[in-house]
Amino acid sequence: MTGLRKHAWSMAEAAEEEIETVSAEDVETRLGDESVTLVDIRDVRELWIEGTIPGAKHAPRGMLEFWADPETEYYRDWFDPAHRYVLFCNEAGRSALAAKVLQEMGFEDVAHMAGGFTAWQTAGYDVEDVPQKDYKSQ
């Protein structure tokens, strides 16, 4: 017995019942569409190792709510509650939870990608390299 009242994957499955899910194929057909912002919520180290979907913005899961909220000092101006966002992570658990949170914050047009970046790679779609930054020289 783990002592947990809720488990991560069951929470993600419950979130999926309340959010829109789109396929990697749907996302690929909308690449370059300025009315849709793709948001990679994986840890930056995952991006450095595997790359990301071309043109995707990065908002680490741990900072998403703060980056999306204009009342915080961390706000990123590319977040707009009236815009369409499609979130993805590695296998779609974190992105389901994150999409639900954005909806709770008032974002009206949010979805997440089924299967995450793993599904994207499996489909053989383009991947953009993300170079590791040298934080020591900054």
PyMOL commands that set and color helices and strands:
alter all, ss='L'
color gray80, all
select helices_A, chain A and resi 8-16+24-29+44-50+61-68+93-105+116-122+135-137
alter helices_A, ss='H'
color red, helices_A
select strands_A, chain A and resi 20-22+36-40+57-58+84-88+109-113
alter strands_A, ss='S'
color yellow, strands_A
deselect
rebuild
show_as cartoon
